[in-house]
């Protein structure tokens, strides 16, 4: 009854055991020399020194969002390129519309100065 699932179960067990072994080896042989700088919290690109409700620069989040946006573009391009012969002109046209929308967004962000770092 479980015979067809045996390879999957073995893969899961080997993965869990291998992960646990790697974590244990890393914990055992890694140096543990904490100092105040290593233990200090680091957030938003600057050292925490005041109230948590202080003003901060949102460019960190803007850069992260833009990275995710254009990284997803590349993630969609690879599978599209693999099956381009199978999907024909309709798939090509759909991807060109997708890329055009992303290019318009990129030009808009560029013109607004979101990519400039002072």
DOZA-61411 format. One record per residue: x, y, z of N, C-alpha, C in turn. Coordinates in steps of 0.05 Angstrom, whole numbers, plus 5000, padded with zeros to 4 digits. Example, Ala and Ser with C-alpha at 12.3 -4.5 7.8 and 13.67 -1.06 7.14 Angstrom:
2
526448865156524649105156526449345156525749555142527349795143525850015157
% end
This chain:
118
501649765000500050005000501750255000503950255016505650485016508050464998508250244983510550194966510950414945508850524932509350734912510450994925509851034951510751274964513451244978514551004977517050954991519351144982519751184955521951364947521451654957519051734957518452014967519052034996518151835012518651835040521651815046523051655031526051645035527351905028526452045007527452305000527052505023524652505035524052685057525752615081526052365088527652285111530552355107531652285083534452355078534852655079533052815068533253105069533253215097531453105114531253195142533753115158534752875154537152785168539552935159539852975133542153125123542053415133539753545133539453815143540253825173539253635189539953635217542953585222544153415206547053365208548553615202547853755180549253995172549054215194546654245205546254445226547854375251547854125258549354035281552354075277553454005254556254045249556954335250555354505238555854795238555854905267553954805283553754905311556254815327557154575322559454465338562054595330562654625304565354715296565555015292563355165293563455445288564455585314566055805310566955955334564656105346564556115372562456265386563856475404564156715393565456935407563657175405561557195421559757425419561157675430560557895416561358155426559058345423559158585435556858765433555958835405557858865387557258945359555758715345556658465350555458235337552658185348552158245373549658195385547658425382548558655371546758885369544758845346542358955350540358935328541159125305540659045281541159205257538659215241537659455236535059485222535159715203534059685180533659905161536160065153538459945155540860075146542260255165541260295189542560455208542260335236544060415253544160315281541760415297540560235312538360325330539360485353538560735354539560915375537461085387535061095377532961255388530361095390528161235392525561115394524860965369523360755372522660585349520760735330519460945339517561095323518861335309521461335306522761565292522461535262522961755248522761755219525061605207524661475185526761335171526361365141528461305127528361335098527061085085525061135069523560915057524860815032527160925024528560835000529460545002529960455026530760175030528459985020526060055028523759895020523159924990523460164980523060214952524960054934527460044942529459894927528759594929527859504952527159214955524759144937522759324937520359274920521059274891522759464882523559474854525259224847526959134865528458894860526558654856524658624873522758394871521258414845520358654837518858694813520458604789522858694786524458634762525658354764525958244788526857974790524557784781522157844787519857684778519657684747520357914736520357924706522257714695524557684706526457484696525457204702524157174725523056904732520856824712519457014700517456944680518656904652520957024647522157004621523356724615524556594635525756344630523856124621521656074636519755874626518455944600518056204595516856294570518756234547521356274551523356224530523455924524523055754544523255464540520955364522518555474526516255374512515355564489517055734481516355934460515355804435516655584426515855454401513055334404512355244428509755114432507455304434507955544445505755734450505155914426507055934408506556074383506456374386505156504367505156804366503456914389501356784397499756884419501356904445502956704451504756724474506856934472507856964448509857174443508557454447506257494436504857754439504157804468503357604483502657644511505157724527507457604521509857674535510757954527510458034502511258304494509558514508506958454512505258644527506158654556506858424568507858414595510458574598512258534579514858684580514358984575512559054558511959334553510959474578509159334593508159454618510459484638512259284640514459314658516459534649516859564623518659774614517360054620514860074617513460334623513860384653513460184670513860224699516760294706518560164692521460224697522060504689521160594666521660874657520361074676517961014686516661184705518261214731519260984741520860994765523461144761524661114738527061244731526661544730524461634716523861914714523262044741521961894758521261994785523662004804525861884796528261884812528461664833526761464831526761254851529261084850530761094828533160934826535661094833535361354838537661524846538161494876540661454882541461424911543361654917542561824936544162064942546162004964
% end
